């Protein structure tokens, strides 16, 4: 019975300690990524906006979100740097979606001409 209380404390504190360490490691990884940003990086913000880094200073990042549309963000708002593979996947998805839209427009046109 005397041993039960210390074991219970250890059983509760060890997972809590490990969780805090993991969170700290993740925060350090994100901070180092934000500090290593460079012009030309394709990034995603914490709000889900995709953009390309066009200018940097100590606290802010200028992102081009469309052709000739540049917005300024805090560095802390950058969630991750997108890789070339992710960009390729999005392009394929966009092309597939465009094909589906064209296909359904053709089907609608065919249906209208039959009527």
N, CA, C and O atoms as a GROMACS GRO file, in nm:
protein
  460
    1UNK      N    1   0.081  -0.120   0.000
    1UNK     CA    2   0.000   0.000   0.000
    1UNK      C    3   0.085   0.126   0.000
    1UNK      O    4   0.052   0.224  -0.066
    2UNK      N    5   0.198   0.123   0.076
    2UNK     CA    6   0.286   0.239   0.082
    2UNK      C    7   0.354   0.263  -0.052
    2UNK      O    8   0.389   0.377  -0.083
    3UNK      N    9   0.374   0.160  -0.130
    3UNK     CA   10   0.442   0.170  -0.259
    3UNK      C   11   0.347   0.217  -0.370
    3UNK      O   12   0.392   0.264  -0.473
    4UNK      N   13   0.219   0.204  -0.350
    4UNK     CA   14   0.120   0.236  -0.452
    4UNK      C   15   0.118   0.384  -0.487
    4UNK      O   16   0.114   0.418  -0.605
    5UNK      N   17   0.122   0.472  -0.390
    5UNK     CA   18   0.116   0.617  -0.416
    5UNK      C   19   0.237   0.665  -0.498
    5UNK      O   20   0.216   0.737  -0.596
    6UNK      N   21   0.361   0.630  -0.462
    6UNK     CA   22   0.475   0.673  -0.545
    6UNK      C   23   0.469   0.616  -0.687
    6UNK      O   24   0.505   0.686  -0.782
    7UNK      N   25   0.425   0.493  -0.703
    7UNK     CA   26   0.413   0.435  -0.837
    7UNK      C   27   0.306   0.507  -0.919
    7UNK      O   28   0.322   0.527  -1.039
    8UNK      N   29   0.198   0.544  -0.854
    8UNK     CA   30   0.093   0.619  -0.922
    8UNK      C   31   0.144   0.755  -0.969
    8UNK      O   32   0.115   0.797  -1.081
    9UNK      N   33   0.219   0.822  -0.884
    9UNK     CA   34   0.279   0.951  -0.923
    9UNK      C   35   0.372   0.935  -1.042
    9UNK      O   36   0.366   1.014  -1.137
   10UNK      N   37   0.457   0.835  -1.039
   10UNK     CA   38   0.550   0.811  -1.150
   10UNK      C   39   0.473   0.780  -1.278
   10UNK      O   40   0.506   0.830  -1.385
   11UNK      N   41   0.370   0.699  -1.266
   11UNK     CA   42   0.290   0.661  -1.382
   11UNK      C   43   0.221   0.781  -1.445
   11UNK      O   44   0.198   0.781  -1.566
   12UNK      N   45   0.188   0.882  -1.368
   12UNK     CA   46   0.123   1.001  -1.420
   12UNK      C   47   0.223   1.106  -1.469
   12UNK      O   48   0.197   1.175  -1.568
   13UNK      N   49   0.336   1.118  -1.403
   13UNK     CA   50   0.431   1.224  -1.436
   13UNK      C   51   0.520   1.190  -1.556
   13UNK      O   52   0.556   1.281  -1.632
   14UNK      N   53   0.555   1.065  -1.576
   14UNK     CA   54   0.643   1.028  -1.687
   14UNK      C   55   0.579   1.060  -1.823
   14UNK      O   56   0.645   1.123  -1.906
   15UNK      N   57   0.455   1.021  -1.850
   15UNK     CA   58   0.396   1.057  -1.980
   15UNK      C   59   0.383   1.209  -1.998
   15UNK      O   60   0.401   1.261  -2.109
   16UNK      N   61   0.352   1.280  -1.890
   16UNK     CA   62   0.342   1.424  -1.899
   16UNK      C   63   0.477   1.486  -1.935
   16UNK      O   64   0.485   1.575  -2.019
   17UNK      N   65   0.583   1.438  -1.871
   17UNK     CA   66   0.718   1.487  -1.900
   17UNK      C   67   0.757   1.459  -2.045
   17UNK      O   68   0.812   1.545  -2.112
   18UNK      N   69   0.728   1.338  -2.094
   18UNK     CA   70   0.761   1.302  -2.232
   18UNK      C   71   0.681   1.387  -2.332
   18UNK      O   72   0.734   1.424  -2.437
   19UNK      N   73   0.556   1.417  -2.300
   19UNK     CA   74   0.474   1.501  -2.388
   19UNK      C   75   0.528   1.642  -2.398
   19UNK      O   76   0.530   1.700  -2.507
   20UNK      N   77   0.573   1.697  -2.287
   20UNK     CA   78   0.629   1.832  -2.287
   20UNK      C   79   0.758   1.835  -2.370
   20UNK      O   80   0.780   1.929  -2.446
   21UNK      N   81   0.841   1.733  -2.356
   21UNK     CA   82   0.964   1.725  -2.435
   21UNK      C   83   0.935   1.719  -2.584
   21UNK      O   84   1.003   1.784  -2.663
   22UNK      N   85   0.835   1.641  -2.623
   22UNK     CA   86   0.798   1.628  -2.765
   22UNK      C   87   0.749   1.762  -2.820
   22UNK      O   88   0.786   1.802  -2.930
   23UNK      N   89   0.664   1.830  -2.744
   23UNK     CA   90   0.614   1.961  -2.788
   23UNK      C   91   0.727   2.060  -2.804
   23UNK      O   92   0.728   2.138  -2.900
   24UNK      N   93   0.822   2.059  -2.712
   24UNK     CA   94   0.935   2.151  -2.718
   24UNK      C   95   1.019   2.123  -2.843
   24UNK      O   96   1.062   2.217  -2.910
   25UNK      N   97   1.042   1.996  -2.874
   25UNK     CA   98   1.118   1.958  -2.993
   25UNK      C   99   1.048   2.005  -3.120
   25UNK      O  100   1.112   2.058  -3.211
   26UNK      N  101   0.916   1.985  -3.127
   26UNK     CA  102   0.840   2.028  -3.244
   26UNK      C  103   0.845   2.180  -3.260
   26UNK      O  104   0.860   2.229  -3.372
   27UNK      N  105   0.833   2.254  -3.150
   27UNK     CA  106   0.839   2.400  -3.156
   27UNK      C  107   0.975   2.447  -3.205
   27UNK      O  108   0.983   2.543  -3.283
   28UNK      N  109   1.082   2.382  -3.162
   28UNK     CA  110   1.216   2.417  -3.208
   28UNK      C  111   1.232   2.390  -3.357
   28UNK      O  112   1.297   2.466  -3.428
   29UNK      N  113   1.173   2.280  -3.404
   29UNK     CA  114   1.181   2.246  -3.545
   29UNK      C  115   1.109   2.351  -3.631
   29UNK      O  116   1.161   2.392  -3.735
   30UNK      N  117   0.991   2.394  -3.588
   30UNK     CA  118   0.915   2.496  -3.661
   30UNK      C  119   0.992   2.628  -3.660
   30UNK      O  120   0.999   2.696  -3.763
   31UNK      N  121   1.048   2.666  -3.547
   31UNK     CA  122   1.124   2.790  -3.537
   31UNK      C  123   1.244   2.788  -3.630
   31UNK      O  124   1.272   2.887  -3.698
   32UNK      N  125   1.316   2.677  -3.634
   32UNK     CA  126   1.433   2.670  -3.723
   32UNK      C  127   1.390   2.676  -3.869
   32UNK      O  128   1.461   2.734  -3.952
   33UNK      N  129   1.276   2.614  -3.904
   33UNK     CA  130   1.225   2.622  -4.041
   33UNK      C  131   1.191   2.766  -4.077
   33UNK      O  132   1.224   2.812  -4.186
   34UNK      N  133   1.126   2.839  -3.985
   34UNK     CA  134   1.088   2.977  -4.011
   34UNK      C  135   1.211   3.066  -4.026
   34UNK      O  136   1.211   3.161  -4.104
   35UNK      N  137   1.316   3.037  -3.951
   35UNK     CA  138   1.439   3.116  -3.960
   35UNK      C  139   1.518   3.084  -4.086
   35UNK      O  140   1.597   3.168  -4.130
   36UNK      N  141   1.499   2.966  -4.144
   36UNK     CA  142   1.577   2.928  -4.262
   36UNK      C  143   1.503   2.956  -4.394
   36UNK      O  144   1.547   2.911  -4.499
   37UNK      N  145   1.393   3.030  -4.390
   37UNK     CA  146   1.321   3.064  -4.512
   37UNK      C  147   1.410   3.143  -4.606
   37UNK      O  148   1.495   3.220  -4.562
   38UNK      N  149   1.390   3.123  -4.736
   38UNK     CA  150   1.466   3.199  -4.835
   38UNK      C  151   1.374   3.236  -4.951
   38UNK      O  152   1.268   3.174  -4.970
   39UNK      N  153   1.414   3.335  -5.027
   39UNK     CA  154   1.336   3.381  -5.142
   39UNK      C  155   1.320   3.264  -5.239
   39UNK      O  156   1.416   3.193  -5.270
   40UNK      N  157   1.198   3.244  -5.288
   40UNK     CA  158   1.168   3.136  -5.381
   40UNK      C  159   1.103   3.016  -5.316
   40UNK      O  160   1.048   2.931  -5.385
   41UNK      N  161   1.108   3.007  -5.182
   41UNK     CA  162   1.043   2.895  -5.113
   41UNK      C  163   0.892   2.903  -5.132
   41UNK      O  164   0.833   3.010  -5.124
   42UNK      N  165   0.831   2.789  -5.158
   42UNK     CA  166   0.686   2.782  -5.164
   42UNK      C  167   0.639   2.737  -5.027
   42UNK      O  168   0.681   2.632  -4.978
   43UNK      N  169   0.551   2.816  -4.965
   43UNK     CA  170   0.514   2.793  -4.826
   43UNK      C  171   0.362   2.787  -4.810
   43UNK      O  172   0.286   2.825  -4.899
   44UNK      N  173   0.321   2.738  -4.693
   44UNK     CA  174   0.182   2.740  -4.652
   44UNK      C  175   0.176   2.815  -4.520
   44UNK      O  176   0.259   2.792  -4.432
   45UNK      N  177   0.078   2.905  -4.506
   45UNK     CA  178   0.063   2.978  -4.380
   45UNK      C  179  -0.024   2.897  -4.284
   45UNK      O  180  -0.084   2.797  -4.323
   46UNK      N  181  -0.031   2.943  -4.160
   46UNK     CA  182  -0.113   2.874  -4.061
   46UNK      C  183  -0.261   2.881  -4.096
   46UNK      O  184  -0.340   2.799  -4.049
   47UNK      N  185  -0.299   2.979  -4.178
   47UNK     CA  186  -0.440   2.989  -4.219
   47UNK      C  187  -0.469   2.912  -4.347
   47UNK      O  188  -0.582   2.912  -4.395
   48UNK      N  189  -0.366   2.843  -4.403
   48UNK     CA  190  -0.389   2.760  -4.520
   48UNK      C  191  -0.363   2.828  -4.652
   48UNK      O  192  -0.397   2.772  -4.757
   49UNK      N  193  -0.305   2.946  -4.652
   49UNK     CA  194  -0.277   3.019  -4.776
   49UNK      C  195  -0.146   2.970  -4.836
   49UNK      O  196  -0.046   2.958  -4.765
   50UNK      N  197  -0.146   2.942  -4.966
   50UNK     CA  198  -0.025   2.902  -5.037
   50UNK      C  199   0.039   3.027  -5.096
   50UNK      O  200  -0.031   3.114  -5.148
   51UNK      N  201   0.172   3.036  -5.090
   51UNK     CA  202   0.241   3.150  -5.148
   51UNK      C  203   0.387   3.118  -5.172
   51UNK      O  204   0.438   3.015  -5.128
   52UNK      N  205   0.454   3.210  -5.241
   52UNK     CA  206   0.596   3.199  -5.269
   52UNK      C  207   0.666   3.317  -5.205
   52UNK      O  208   0.623   3.431  -5.221
   53UNK      N  209   0.774   3.290  -5.131
   53UNK     CA  210   0.849   3.396  -5.063
   53UNK      C  211   0.919   3.483  -5.167
   53UNK      O  212   0.995   3.432  -5.249
   54UNK      N  213   0.892   3.615  -5.162
   54UNK     CA  214   0.958   3.708  -5.255
   54UNK      C  215   1.050   3.806  -5.182
   54UNK      O  216   1.136   3.866  -5.245
   55UNK      N  217   1.033   3.823  -5.050
   55UNK     CA  218   1.118   3.912  -4.973
   55UNK      C  219   1.110   3.874  -4.826
   55UNK      O  220   1.008   3.823  -4.780
   56UNK      N  221   1.218   3.900  -4.753
   56UNK     CA  222   1.226   3.864  -4.611
   56UNK      C  223   1.291   3.976  -4.533
   56UNK      O  224   1.374   4.049  -4.586
   57UNK      N  225   1.252   3.990  -4.407
   57UNK     CA  226   1.332   4.066  -4.311
   57UNK      C  227   1.327   3.990  -4.178
   57UNK      O  228   1.283   3.875  -4.175
   58UNK      N  229   1.370   4.052  -4.070
   58UNK     CA  230   1.382   3.978  -3.943
   58UNK      C  231   1.249   3.925  -3.891
   58UNK      O  232   1.246   3.817  -3.833
   59UNK      N  233   1.140   4.000  -3.910
   59UNK     CA  234   1.013   3.959  -3.850
   59UNK      C  235   0.904   3.927  -3.951
   59UNK      O  236   0.805   3.863  -3.915
   60UNK      N  237   0.919   3.970  -4.076
   60UNK     CA  238   0.811   3.950  -4.173
   60UNK      C  239   0.859   3.878  -4.298
   60UNK      O  240   0.979   3.868  -4.326
   61UNK      N  241   0.762   3.827  -4.373
   61UNK     CA  242   0.786   3.757  -4.499
   61UNK      C  243   0.685   3.813  -4.600
   61UNK      O  244   0.566   3.821  -4.570
   62UNK      N  245   0.732   3.850  -4.718
   62UNK     CA  246   0.642   3.892  -4.825
   62UNK      C  247   0.615   3.771  -4.913
   62UNK      O  248   0.708   3.710  -4.966
   63UNK      N  249   0.487   3.738  -4.929
   63UNK     CA  250   0.446   3.623  -5.009
   63UNK      C  251   0.372   3.668  -5.133
   63UNK      O  252   0.285   3.755  -5.126
   64UNK      N  253   0.408   3.609  -5.246
   64UNK     CA  254   0.331   3.631  -5.369
   64UNK      C  255   0.225   3.521  -5.372
   64UNK      O  256   0.258   3.402  -5.382
   65UNK      N  257   0.098   3.562  -5.363
   65UNK     CA  258  -0.010   3.463  -5.356
   65UNK      C  259  -0.080   3.444  -5.491
   65UNK      O  260  -0.154   3.348  -5.510
   66UNK      N  261  -0.056   3.537  -5.583
   66UNK     CA  262  -0.103   3.528  -5.720
   66UNK      C  263  -0.009   3.615  -5.801
   66UNK      O  264   0.073   3.687  -5.744
   67UNK      N  265  -0.019   3.611  -5.931
   67UNK     CA  266   0.071   3.690  -6.014
   67UNK      C  267   0.057   3.838  -5.980
   67UNK      O  268  -0.052   3.896  -5.991
   68UNK      N  269   0.167   3.899  -5.938
   68UNK     CA  270   0.175   4.042  -5.901
   68UNK      C  271   0.090   4.078  -5.779
   68UNK      O  272   0.056   4.195  -5.762
   69UNK      N  273   0.055   3.982  -5.695
   69UNK     CA  274  -0.017   4.008  -5.570
   69UNK      C  275   0.073   3.963  -5.455
   69UNK      O  276   0.093   3.844  -5.433
   70UNK      N  277   0.127   4.062  -5.381
   70UNK     CA  278   0.221   4.033  -5.273
   70UNK      C  279   0.161   4.078  -5.141
   70UNK      O  280   0.113   4.191  -5.130
   71UNK      N  281   0.163   3.990  -5.042
   71UNK     CA  282   0.113   4.023  -4.908
   71UNK      C  283   0.225   4.004  -4.807
   71UNK      O  284   0.318   3.927  -4.830
   72UNK      N  285   0.216   4.075  -4.694
   72UNK     CA  286   0.318   4.067  -4.591
   72UNK      C  287   0.263   3.989  -4.472
   72UNK      O  288   0.152   4.013  -4.426
   73UNK      N  289   0.344   3.896  -4.421
   73UNK     CA  290   0.304   3.808  -4.312
   73UNK      C  291   0.415   3.806  -4.207
   73UNK      O  292   0.531   3.830  -4.239
   74UNK      N  293   0.378   3.780  -4.082
   74UNK     CA  294   0.478   3.754  -3.979
   74UNK      C  295   0.543   3.619  -4.009
   74UNK      O  296   0.478   3.528  -4.060
   75UNK      N  297   0.670   3.606  -3.977
   75UNK     CA  298   0.737   3.477  -3.998
   75UNK      C  299   0.667   3.365  -3.922
   75UNK      O  300   0.662   3.252  -3.971
   76UNK      N  301   0.612   3.395  -3.804
   76UNK     CA  302   0.546   3.293  -3.723
   76UNK      C  303   0.421   3.238  -3.791
   76UNK      O  304   0.371   3.132  -3.750
   77UNK      N  305   0.370   3.306  -3.893
   77UNK     CA  306   0.250   3.259  -3.962
   77UNK      C  307   0.282   3.152  -4.066
   77UNK      O  308   0.190   3.092  -4.122
   78UNK      N  309   0.410   3.127  -4.092
   78UNK     CA  310   0.447   3.025  -4.190
   78UNK      C  311   0.444   2.889  -4.121
   78UNK      O  312   0.518   2.864  -4.025
   79UNK      N  313   0.358   2.800  -4.172
   79UNK     CA  314   0.342   2.669  -4.111
   79UNK      C  315   0.444   2.570  -4.164
   79UNK      O  316   0.506   2.496  -4.086
   80UNK      N  317   0.464   2.568  -4.297
   80UNK     CA  318   0.563   2.476  -4.353
   80UNK      C  319   0.606   2.521  -4.492
   80UNK      O  320   0.542   2.603  -4.557
   81UNK      N  321   0.718   2.464  -4.535
   81UNK     CA  322   0.771   2.487  -4.669
   81UNK      C  323   0.726   2.370  -4.754
   81UNK      O  324   0.752   2.254  -4.720
   82UNK      N  325   0.659   2.400  -4.865
   82UNK     CA  326   0.610   2.294  -4.952
   82UNK      C  327   0.724   2.243  -5.039
   82UNK      O  328   0.811   2.319  -5.081
   83UNK      N  329   0.722   2.113  -5.065
   83UNK     CA  330   0.825   2.052  -5.149
   83UNK      C  331   0.775   2.044  -5.292
   83UNK      O  332   0.657   2.067  -5.319
   84UNK      N  333   0.864   2.012  -5.382
   84UNK     CA  334   0.829   2.001  -5.524
   84UNK      C  335   0.725   1.892  -5.546
   84UNK      O  336   0.639   1.908  -5.633
   85UNK      N  337   0.730   1.783  -5.470
   85UNK     CA  338   0.633   1.674  -5.485
   85UNK      C  339   0.491   1.720  -5.454
   85UNK      O  340   0.398   1.684  -5.526
   86UNK      N  341   0.475   1.801  -5.348
   86UNK     CA  342   0.343   1.851  -5.312
   86UNK      C  343   0.288   1.941  -5.421
   86UNK      O  344   0.169   1.936  -5.452
   87UNK      N  345   0.374   2.024  -5.480
   87UNK     CA  346   0.332   2.115  -5.586
   87UNK      C  347   0.286   2.035  -5.708
   87UNK      O  348   0.185   2.069  -5.769
   88UNK      N  349   0.358   1.930  -5.744
   88UNK     CA  350   0.322   1.846  -5.857
   88UNK      C  351   0.188   1.778  -5.833
   88UNK      O  352   0.106   1.772  -5.924
   89UNK      N  353   0.165   1.728  -5.712
   89UNK     CA  354   0.038   1.664  -5.680
   89UNK      C  355  -0.078   1.760  -5.697
   89UNK      O  356  -0.183   1.722  -5.749
   90UNK      N  357  -0.061   1.886  -5.654
   90UNK     CA  358  -0.168   1.984  -5.667
   90UNK      C  359  -0.196   2.015  -5.812
   90UNK      O  360  -0.312   2.031  -5.850
   91UNK      N  361  -0.092   2.023  -5.896
   91UNK     CA  362  -0.110   2.051  -6.037
   91UNK      C  363  -0.189   1.939  -6.103
   91UNK      O  364  -0.280   1.966  -6.182
   92UNK      N  365  -0.155   1.816  -6.072
   92UNK     CA  366  -0.227   1.702  -6.129
   92UNK      C  367  -0.372   1.707  -6.085
   92UNK      O  368  -0.462   1.683  -6.166
   93UNK      N  369  -0.398   1.737  -5.958
   93UNK     CA  370  -0.535   1.745  -5.908
   93UNK      C  371  -0.611   1.856  -5.979
   93UNK      O  372  -0.726   1.836  -6.019
   94UNK      N  373  -0.548   1.973  -5.997
   94UNK     CA  374  -0.614   2.083  -6.066
   94UNK      C  375  -0.648   2.045  -6.209
   94UNK      O  376  -0.757   2.075  -6.257
   95UNK      N  377  -0.554   1.978  -6.278
   95UNK     CA  378  -0.580   1.937  -6.416
   95UNK      C  379  -0.692   1.835  -6.421
   95UNK      O  380  -0.774   1.840  -6.512
   96UNK      N  381  -0.696   1.744  -6.326
   96UNK     CA  382  -0.801   1.644  -6.322
   96UNK      C  383  -0.936   1.710  -6.298
   96UNK      O  384  -1.035   1.677  -6.365
   97UNK      N  385  -0.940   1.804  -6.204
   97UNK     CA  386  -1.064   1.875  -6.177
   97UNK      C  387  -1.108   1.954  -6.300
   97UNK      O  388  -1.228   1.959  -6.330
   98UNK      N  389  -1.015   2.016  -6.370
   98UNK     CA  390  -1.048   2.092  -6.490
   98UNK      C  391  -1.106   1.998  -6.595
   98UNK      O  392  -1.201   2.033  -6.665
   99UNK      N  393  -1.049   1.878  -6.608
   99UNK     CA  394  -1.100   1.779  -6.702
   99UNK      C  395  -1.242   1.738  -6.667
   99UNK      O  396  -1.324   1.720  -6.756
  100UNK      N  397  -1.271   1.723  -6.539
  100UNK     CA  398  -1.406   1.687  -6.496
  100UNK      C  399  -1.504   1.798  -6.526
  100UNK      O  400  -1.618   1.770  -6.567
  101UNK      N  401  -1.463   1.922  -6.508
  101UNK     CA  402  -1.552   2.034  -6.537
  101UNK      C  403  -1.580   2.040  -6.686
  101UNK      O  404  -1.695   2.059  -6.726
  102UNK      N  405  -1.476   2.023  -6.769
  102UNK     CA  406  -1.497   2.024  -6.914
  102UNK      C  407  -1.588   1.909  -6.955
  102UNK      O  408  -1.675   1.926  -7.041
  103UNK      N  409  -1.569   1.793  -6.895
  103UNK     CA  410  -1.648   1.677  -6.927
  103UNK      C  411  -1.795   1.702  -6.894
  103UNK      O  412  -1.882   1.670  -6.975
  104UNK      N  413  -1.823   1.757  -6.778
  104UNK     CA  414  -1.962   1.779  -6.742
  104UNK      C  415  -2.024   1.889  -6.827
  104UNK      O  416  -2.145   1.885  -6.853
  105UNK      N  417  -1.945   1.987  -6.872
  105UNK     CA  418  -1.997   2.090  -6.960
  105UNK      C  419  -2.035   2.029  -7.094
  105UNK      O  420  -2.138   2.064  -7.152
  106UNK      N  421  -1.952   1.936  -7.144
  106UNK     CA  422  -1.983   1.867  -7.269
  106UNK      C  423  -2.110   1.784  -7.256
  106UNK      O  424  -2.193   1.780  -7.346
  107UNK      N  425  -2.125   1.717  -7.142
  107UNK     CA  426  -2.244   1.635  -7.119
  107UNK      C  427  -2.368   1.725  -7.116
  107UNK      O  428  -2.472   1.688  -7.172
  108UNK      N  429  -2.358   1.840  -7.053
  108UNK     CA  430  -2.470   1.933  -7.046
  108UNK      C  431  -2.504   1.982  -7.186
  108UNK      O  432  -2.621   1.990  -7.223
  109UNK      N  433  -2.401   2.015  -7.264
  109UNK     CA  434  -2.423   2.063  -7.400
  109UNK      C  435  -2.491   1.956  -7.484
  109UNK      O  436  -2.581   1.985  -7.563
  110UNK      N  437  -2.448   1.831  -7.469
  110UNK     CA  438  -2.507   1.721  -7.543
  110UNK      C  439  -2.653   1.703  -7.505
  110UNK      O  440  -2.739   1.681  -7.590
  111UNK      N  441  -2.681   1.713  -7.376
  111UNK     CA  442  -2.817   1.697  -7.328
  111UNK      C  443  -2.907   1.809  -7.381
  111UNK      O  444  -3.023   1.784  -7.416
  112UNK      N  445  -2.855   1.931  -7.387
  112UNK     CA  446  -2.934   2.044  -7.437
  112UNK      C  447  -2.963   2.031  -7.586
  112UNK      O  448  -3.072   2.066  -7.630
  113UNK      N  449  -2.868   1.981  -7.662
  113UNK     CA  450  -2.890   1.968  -7.806
  113UNK      C  451  -2.988   1.856  -7.838
  113UNK      O  452  -3.058   1.862  -7.939
  114UNK      N  453  -2.996   1.754  -7.751
  114UNK     CA  454  -3.091   1.645  -7.773
  114UNK      C  455  -3.234   1.693  -7.750
  114UNK      O  456  -3.326   1.646  -7.817
  115UNK      N  457  -3.252   1.785  -7.656
  115UNK     CA  458  -3.387   1.832  -7.623
  115UNK      C  459  -3.439   1.920  -7.726
  115UNK      O  460  -3.551   1.969  -7.716
   0.00000   0.00000   0.00000
